[in-house]
């Protein structure tokens, strides 16, 4: 009898110690009954976590702390646990706090018998913050992947001690190679580069990087289809505590379109320069935004100025003093009027030898989306010789008019007398047939001559 009492006391003492350990544990825990889902015992950490007192927990079941949409899942899990005592819930589940706030928890549980009832001891770990961080990380990675695809930006890493290379999905797309078949090693990668750009693979890290840990370069690559592409590369060398290289990270950006546009711009500028050299006009290319001016070859060949000068006021400073104000005001008006796309102006311009030239300046105004002038392209032509020829022609024309007028009157006076005499002779009825025919012939010739003189006078006027 004494032995039985001692055993009972020992069991109760051990149980009390376990319950004390249960209550004092910083890990939220509870024991619930399998049949009714009722909470049989809840520690202080769980009360603090969920916001209920132990008395309130005693009136609740597991269903009270689960969202409605997960009650069916709860029934399934409890049913499995009742059949499989060692079963562990593999996924996170949702719980509700007293205030309705939801949290994600991981559960560890084991089958127990508590006060003669089939129950389950549950240890809980709040992973809400961890799950949110993971969710944000996944979103960030998704955005990064999307941004990489949009920007055509690939990244890679080379573990130097292990000689292991890793590529991102976008890098495979840039090089247009199949990830399942392409071998990631220096030899295979090197073969994708233009032969003039393969030198970057033949380096030792100390000499290649020196004191600079980041290296940048632009390289040409060939796709398996033979298409030439340009990439911008940025390499970052990582050293260990002993300052020995251990990893090489890098990015590669597809810049093919940019390089093609740059080449088109170079070609366009070359054509523009050739045209500027070949034309008889003085070309002006004024970058309004950056305040720079390109002076065409004509400023040297036509006006005698050095077209390499950086003086942006070359044109303005040499407008004739009597014309300058009007020309500059007109130009300002053209630039400020957002609807104006072209301009035309004639004025006098002083050459480098101080001679005055009569010029015409025509051009177009390039504007941005807001209508602000950003660039002005113009061509100035020397009209001096043309105007001089026109003046000479006008003078000659005036002289010819005077000569024509004088001659027409001098010639028409005797012609009029002749025509009058013929008319008088025709009135004489004593003329024979031969004489009459002769007078008609003279009259016809006189009429034709009169018509010719009148046409000369008309054209000279």
C-alpha positions as CSV (number, residue, x, y, z in Angstrom):
1,X,0.0,0.0,0.0
2,X,2.8,2.4,0.9
3,X,4.6,1.5,-2.4
4,X,1.4,2.4,-4.4
5,X,1.0,5.7,-2.6
6,X,4.6,6.6,-3.2
7,X,4.2,5.8,-6.9
8,X,1.1,7.9,-7.1
9,X,2.9,10.8,-5.4
10,X,5.9,10.4,-7.8
11,X,3.6,10.4,-10.8
12,X,1.7,13.5,-9.7
13,X,5.0,15.3,-8.9
14,X,6.3,14.4,-12.4
15,X,3.1,15.6,-14.0
16,X,3.2,18.8,-12.1
17,X,6.7,19.4,-13.2
18,X,5.8,18.8,-16.8
19,X,2.8,21.2,-16.6
20,X,5.1,23.8,-15.0
21,X,7.5,23.3,-17.9
22,X,4.6,23.5,-20.3
23,X,3.3,26.8,-18.8
24,X,6.7,28.5,-18.5
25,X,7.8,27.6,-22.1
26,X,8.3,30.6,-24.4
27,X,6.9,28.6,-27.2
28,X,3.1,28.8,-27.7
29,X,1.6,25.4,-26.9
30,X,-1.7,23.8,-26.2
31,X,-3.4,20.4,-25.8
32,X,-6.7,19.9,-27.5
33,X,-9.1,17.0,-27.4
34,X,-9.3,15.0,-30.7
35,X,-13.1,14.3,-30.4
36,X,-14.4,17.7,-29.5
37,X,-11.6,20.0,-30.7
38,X,-11.8,21.7,-27.2
39,X,-8.7,23.2,-25.6
40,X,-7.7,21.2,-22.6
41,X,-4.6,23.1,-21.6
42,X,-3.0,26.3,-23.0
43,X,0.2,27.9,-21.9
44,X,0.9,31.6,-21.2
45,X,2.9,32.1,-24.4
46,X,-0.1,30.9,-26.5
47,X,-2.4,33.2,-24.5
48,X,-0.1,36.1,-25.2
49,X,0.2,35.2,-28.9
50,X,-3.6,34.9,-29.5
51,X,-4.9,37.5,-27.0
52,X,-7.2,35.1,-25.0
53,X,-7.0,34.3,-21.3
54,X,-6.8,30.7,-20.2
55,X,-10.4,30.9,-19.1
56,X,-11.5,32.2,-22.5
57,X,-9.5,29.4,-24.2
58,X,-11.3,26.9,-22.0
59,X,-14.6,27.9,-23.7
60,X,-13.2,27.7,-27.3
61,X,-12.4,25.0,-29.8
62,X,-9.9,24.8,-32.6
63,X,-12.7,25.9,-35.0
64,X,-12.9,29.3,-33.2
65,X,-9.4,30.2,-34.1
66,X,-9.5,29.0,-37.7
67,X,-10.8,31.1,-40.7
68,X,-14.1,29.8,-42.1
69,X,-12.5,28.8,-45.4
70,X,-10.1,26.4,-43.6
71,X,-12.6,24.5,-41.4
72,X,-12.9,21.7,-43.9
73,X,-9.1,21.4,-43.9
74,X,-9.1,21.4,-40.1
75,X,-11.5,18.4,-40.1
76,X,-9.3,16.5,-42.6
77,X,-6.1,17.1,-40.6
78,X,-7.6,16.1,-37.2
79,X,-9.1,13.0,-38.8
80,X,-5.6,12.0,-40.2
81,X,-4.0,12.7,-36.8
82,X,-6.5,10.5,-35.0
83,X,-5.6,7.6,-37.3
84,X,-1.8,8.3,-37.6
85,X,-0.4,9.3,-34.2
86,X,2.9,10.4,-35.7
87,X,1.5,12.5,-38.5
88,X,2.9,16.0,-38.9
89,X,1.2,18.8,-40.7
90,X,3.5,19.6,-43.6
91,X,2.3,23.1,-44.5
92,X,1.6,26.4,-42.8
93,X,-2.0,27.0,-41.6
94,X,-4.0,30.1,-40.9
95,X,-5.1,31.0,-37.3
96,X,-7.1,33.9,-36.0
97,X,-6.3,36.1,-33.0
98,X,-8.9,37.4,-30.6
99,X,-9.2,40.6,-32.5
100,X,-9.7,38.9,-35.8
101,X,-6.1,39.4,-37.1
102,X,-4.9,36.4,-39.0
103,X,-1.5,34.8,-38.7
104,X,0.4,32.0,-40.4
105,X,1.8,29.2,-38.1
106,X,3.8,26.1,-38.5
107,X,2.7,23.3,-36.3
108,X,4.5,20.4,-34.5
109,X,2.3,18.0,-32.7
110,X,2.3,14.6,-31.0
111,X,-0.4,12.3,-29.7
112,X,-1.0,12.3,-25.9
113,X,-3.5,11.1,-23.4
114,X,-4.5,14.0,-21.1
115,X,-6.8,13.3,-18.2
116,X,-7.9,10.1,-19.8
117,X,-8.8,11.7,-23.1
118,X,-7.3,11.2,-26.5
119,X,-5.6,14.5,-27.2
120,X,-2.8,16.2,-29.2
121,X,0.0,18.3,-27.9
122,X,0.7,21.2,-30.3
123,X,3.7,23.5,-30.5
124,X,3.2,26.6,-32.7
125,X,5.6,28.9,-34.5
126,X,4.3,32.2,-35.8
127,X,5.8,32.6,-39.3
128,X,3.6,35.4,-40.5
129,X,6.5,37.9,-40.8
130,X,8.7,35.3,-42.3
131,X,6.0,34.4,-44.9
132,X,5.5,38.1,-45.7
133,X,9.2,38.5,-46.2
134,X,9.3,35.5,-48.4
135,X,6.2,36.7,-50.3
136,X,7.9,40.1,-50.8
137,X,11.1,38.4,-51.9
138,X,9.2,36.4,-54.4
139,X,7.5,39.5,-55.7
140,X,10.8,41.3,-55.8
141,X,12.4,38.4,-57.7
142,X,9.5,38.3,-60.1
143,X,9.8,42.1,-60.7
144,X,13.5,41.7,-61.1
145,X,13.0,38.9,-63.6
146,X,10.4,41.0,-65.5
147,X,12.7,44.0,-65.5
148,X,15.6,41.9,-66.7
149,X,13.5,40.6,-69.6
150,X,12.2,44.1,-70.5
151,X,15.7,45.6,-70.3
152,X,17.3,42.5,-71.8
153,X,19.7,42.4,-68.8
154,X,21.3,39.1,-67.9
155,X,23.5,38.3,-64.9
156,X,26.1,35.6,-64.2
157,X,28.4,34.4,-61.5
158,X,31.6,32.4,-61.6
159,X,32.7,30.5,-58.5
160,X,36.5,30.7,-59.0
161,X,37.7,27.9,-56.6
162,X,35.1,25.5,-57.9
163,X,35.3,26.9,-61.5
164,X,31.5,26.8,-61.6
165,X,29.6,29.3,-63.8
166,X,25.9,30.2,-63.5
167,X,23.8,32.2,-65.9
168,X,20.4,33.8,-65.5
169,X,17.5,32.9,-67.9
170,X,17.8,36.2,-69.6
171,X,21.5,35.7,-70.3
172,X,20.7,32.5,-72.2
173,X,18.1,34.6,-74.2
174,X,20.7,37.3,-75.0
175,X,23.2,34.8,-76.3
176,X,20.3,32.8,-77.9
177,X,21.6,29.4,-76.6
178,X,19.7,26.5,-75.2
179,X,20.2,26.1,-71.4
180,X,19.7,22.4,-71.6
181,X,22.5,21.8,-74.1
182,X,24.9,24.7,-73.8
183,X,28.0,23.9,-71.7
184,X,28.8,26.7,-69.3
185,X,32.6,26.8,-69.5
186,X,35.2,29.4,-70.6
187,X,35.9,27.6,-73.9
188,X,32.3,27.4,-75.0
189,X,31.5,31.0,-73.9
190,X,34.6,32.4,-75.5
191,X,33.6,30.9,-78.9
192,X,30.5,33.1,-78.8
193,X,32.5,36.3,-78.8
194,X,33.9,38.2,-81.8
195,X,37.5,37.2,-82.3
196,X,38.6,40.8,-81.7
197,X,36.8,40.8,-78.3
198,X,38.0,37.4,-77.0
199,X,41.0,39.0,-75.3
200,X,38.9,39.6,-72.2
201,X,39.1,35.8,-71.5
202,X,42.9,35.7,-71.4
203,X,43.7,37.6,-68.2
204,X,44.9,37.1,-64.7
205,X,42.7,38.9,-62.1
206,X,45.5,40.9,-60.6
207,X,46.5,42.6,-63.9
208,X,43.0,42.7,-65.3
209,X,41.4,44.4,-62.4
210,X,44.3,46.0,-60.6
211,X,43.0,48.1,-57.7
212,X,39.7,48.5,-59.5
213,X,37.2,45.8,-58.5
214,X,34.7,46.7,-61.2
215,X,35.4,46.4,-64.9
216,X,33.2,47.6,-67.8
217,X,33.4,46.9,-71.5
218,X,31.4,46.6,-74.7
219,X,31.7,43.4,-76.7
220,X,30.4,41.8,-79.9
221,X,28.9,38.3,-79.8
222,X,27.6,35.9,-82.4
223,X,24.4,33.9,-81.9
224,X,24.3,30.3,-83.1
225,X,22.5,31.6,-86.2
226,X,25.4,33.9,-87.0
227,X,23.7,37.1,-86.0
228,X,26.0,39.8,-84.7
229,X,25.0,41.5,-81.4
230,X,26.5,44.0,-79.0
231,X,26.5,43.6,-75.3
232,X,27.6,45.9,-72.4
233,X,29.3,44.0,-69.6
234,X,30.1,44.9,-66.1
235,X,32.2,42.6,-64.0
236,X,32.7,42.7,-60.3
237,X,35.5,40.8,-58.5
238,X,35.0,39.5,-55.0
239,X,37.9,38.7,-52.8
240,X,38.2,36.7,-49.5
241,X,39.7,38.0,-46.3
242,X,43.2,37.1,-47.6
243,X,42.4,39.4,-50.6
244,X,42.3,36.4,-53.0
245,X,39.7,36.3,-55.7
246,X,36.9,33.9,-54.9
247,X,34.0,34.9,-57.2
248,X,33.4,37.0,-60.3
249,X,29.9,38.4,-60.7
250,X,28.7,40.3,-63.8
251,X,25.8,41.6,-65.8
252,X,25.3,41.7,-69.6
253,X,23.0,44.1,-71.3
254,X,21.9,43.8,-74.9
255,X,22.8,47.1,-76.5
256,X,22.5,46.0,-80.1
257,X,19.8,48.6,-81.0
258,X,21.7,51.4,-79.3
259,X,24.9,50.5,-81.3
260,X,22.9,50.4,-84.5
261,X,21.4,53.8,-83.8
262,X,24.8,55.2,-82.9
263,X,26.2,53.9,-86.2
264,X,23.2,55.4,-88.1
265,X,23.9,58.7,-86.4
266,X,27.6,58.5,-87.3
267,X,26.7,57.7,-90.9
268,X,24.1,60.5,-91.0
269,X,26.6,63.0,-89.6
270,X,29.2,61.9,-92.2
271,X,26.7,62.4,-95.0
272,X,25.8,65.8,-93.5
273,X,29.4,66.8,-93.5
274,X,30.0,65.7,-97.1
275,X,26.9,67.6,-98.2
276,X,28.1,70.7,-96.3
277,X,31.4,70.4,-98.1
278,X,29.9,69.8,-101.5
279,X,27.2,72.5,-101.5
280,X,27.7,76.1,-102.6
281,X,25.8,77.2,-99.5
282,X,27.1,77.9,-96.0
283,X,25.4,75.4,-93.7
284,X,24.5,76.3,-90.1
285,X,23.6,73.6,-87.5
286,X,22.6,75.3,-84.3
287,X,22.0,73.1,-81.2
288,X,19.9,75.5,-79.2
289,X,19.7,73.4,-76.1
290,X,23.4,72.8,-75.8
291,X,24.4,76.2,-77.2
292,X,26.8,74.8,-79.9
293,X,27.0,75.5,-83.6
294,X,28.4,73.6,-86.5
295,X,29.6,75.9,-89.3
296,X,29.6,74.3,-92.8
297,X,32.5,74.4,-95.2
298,X,30.8,77.3,-97.0
299,X,31.7,79.7,-94.2
300,X,35.3,79.3,-95.3
301,X,35.0,79.0,-99.1
302,X,32.3,81.6,-99.5
303,X,32.8,84.1,-96.7
304,X,36.4,83.4,-95.7
305,X,35.9,82.5,-92.0
306,X,37.4,79.6,-90.1
307,X,34.5,77.1,-90.0
308,X,36.3,75.2,-87.1
309,X,35.8,78.1,-84.8
310,X,33.8,77.6,-81.5
311,X,32.5,81.1,-81.6
312,X,28.7,80.6,-81.7
313,X,28.2,84.3,-82.5
314,X,30.1,84.2,-85.8
315,X,27.0,84.7,-87.9
316,X,25.3,87.2,-85.6
317,X,28.4,89.4,-85.2
318,X,28.8,89.9,-89.0
319,X,25.3,90.9,-90.0
320,X,25.4,94.4,-91.5
321,X,24.8,97.0,-88.8
322,X,21.8,98.4,-90.7
323,X,20.1,95.0,-91.0
324,X,21.1,93.3,-87.7
325,X,18.2,94.5,-85.5
326,X,15.5,93.4,-88.0
327,X,17.1,90.1,-88.7
328,X,17.6,89.1,-85.0
329,X,14.1,90.2,-84.1
330,X,12.6,88.2,-87.0
331,X,14.7,85.1,-85.9
332,X,13.5,85.5,-82.3
333,X,9.9,85.6,-83.5
334,X,10.4,82.5,-85.6
335,X,11.9,80.6,-82.6
336,X,9.1,81.7,-80.1
337,X,6.2,80.9,-82.4
338,X,5.6,77.2,-81.7
339,X,3.8,76.8,-85.0
340,X,6.7,78.0,-87.1
341,X,8.8,75.3,-88.8
342,X,10.7,77.3,-91.4
343,X,12.3,80.7,-91.8
344,X,13.6,82.9,-94.6
345,X,15.5,86.1,-94.4
346,X,17.6,88.3,-96.8
347,X,20.2,90.8,-95.5
348,X,23.7,92.0,-95.9
349,X,26.6,90.0,-94.4
350,X,30.2,91.2,-93.9
351,X,32.9,88.8,-95.2
352,X,36.2,88.2,-93.5
353,X,37.8,90.6,-96.1
354,X,35.3,93.3,-95.0
355,X,33.4,93.1,-98.3
356,X,29.6,93.2,-98.1
357,X,27.7,90.3,-99.4
358,X,23.9,90.2,-100.1
359,X,22.7,86.8,-98.6
360,X,19.6,84.7,-98.2
361,X,19.3,82.5,-95.1
362,X,16.7,79.7,-95.2
363,X,16.2,76.9,-92.7
364,X,14.0,74.7,-90.6
365,X,13.3,74.7,-86.9
366,X,13.2,71.4,-85.0
367,X,11.1,71.4,-81.8
368,X,10.5,69.0,-78.9
369,X,7.1,67.7,-77.9
370,X,6.4,71.0,-76.0
371,X,7.1,73.0,-79.1
372,X,10.3,74.5,-77.8
373,X,13.0,75.0,-80.4
374,X,15.9,72.6,-79.8
375,X,17.8,72.7,-83.1
376,X,18.0,75.0,-86.1
377,X,19.3,73.9,-89.5
378,X,20.0,76.7,-92.0
379,X,21.7,77.3,-95.3
380,X,23.0,80.8,-96.3
381,X,23.7,81.6,-99.9
382,X,25.6,84.5,-101.3
383,X,23.3,86.4,-103.7
384,X,25.8,89.2,-104.5
385,X,26.7,88.1,-108.0
386,X,23.1,87.1,-108.8
387,X,21.8,90.5,-107.7
388,X,24.6,92.3,-109.7
389,X,23.6,90.3,-112.8
390,X,20.0,91.1,-112.3
391,X,20.8,94.8,-111.9
392,X,22.9,94.7,-115.0
393,X,20.1,93.0,-116.9
394,X,17.6,95.6,-115.7
395,X,19.9,98.4,-116.9
396,X,20.3,96.7,-120.2
397,X,16.6,96.2,-120.5
398,X,16.0,99.8,-119.8
399,X,18.5,100.8,-122.5
400,X,16.9,98.4,-125.0
401,X,13.5,99.9,-124.2
402,X,14.8,103.4,-124.9
403,X,16.4,102.2,-128.1
404,X,13.3,100.4,-129.1
405,X,11.0,103.3,-128.5
406,X,13.3,105.7,-130.3
407,X,13.9,103.4,-133.3
408,X,10.2,102.6,-133.6
409,X,9.2,106.2,-133.8
410,X,12.0,107.1,-136.3
411,X,11.3,104.1,-138.5
412,X,7.5,104.5,-138.4
413,X,7.5,108.1,-139.4
414,X,8.8,107.5,-143.1
415,X,6.8,104.3,-143.1
416,X,3.6,106.2,-142.3
417,X,4.5,108.6,-145.2
418,X,5.0,105.7,-147.5
419,X,1.7,104.1,-146.6
420,X,0.0,107.5,-147.1
421,X,1.4,107.9,-150.6
422,X,0.4,104.4,-151.6
423,X,-3.1,105.2,-150.4
424,X,-3.2,108.4,-152.5
425,X,-1.9,106.6,-155.6
426,X,-4.6,103.9,-155.3
427,X,-7.2,106.6,-155.5
428,X,-6.0,107.5,-159.0
429,X,-8.3,105.6,-161.4
430,X,-6.0,106.0,-164.4
431,X,-3.6,103.2,-163.2
432,X,-3.2,100.2,-165.4
433,X,-3.3,96.7,-164.1
434,X,0.5,96.4,-163.7
435,X,0.7,99.7,-161.8
436,X,-2.1,98.6,-159.5
437,X,-0.5,95.3,-158.7
438,X,2.8,97.1,-157.9
439,X,1.0,99.4,-155.5
440,X,-0.7,96.5,-153.7
441,X,2.6,94.8,-153.3
442,X,4.1,97.9,-151.8
443,X,1.1,98.4,-149.5
444,X,1.2,94.8,-148.2
445,X,4.9,95.1,-147.5
446,X,4.4,98.3,-145.6
447,X,1.6,96.8,-143.5
448,X,3.8,93.9,-142.5
449,X,6.6,96.2,-141.6
450,X,4.2,98.3,-139.5
451,X,3.1,95.1,-137.7
452,X,6.7,94.1,-136.9
453,X,7.5,97.5,-135.5
454,X,4.4,97.5,-133.3
455,X,5.4,94.0,-131.9
456,X,8.9,95.3,-131.1
457,X,7.5,98.2,-129.2
458,X,5.0,96.0,-127.4
459,X,7.7,93.5,-126.3
460,X,10.1,96.2,-125.2
461,X,7.5,97.6,-122.9
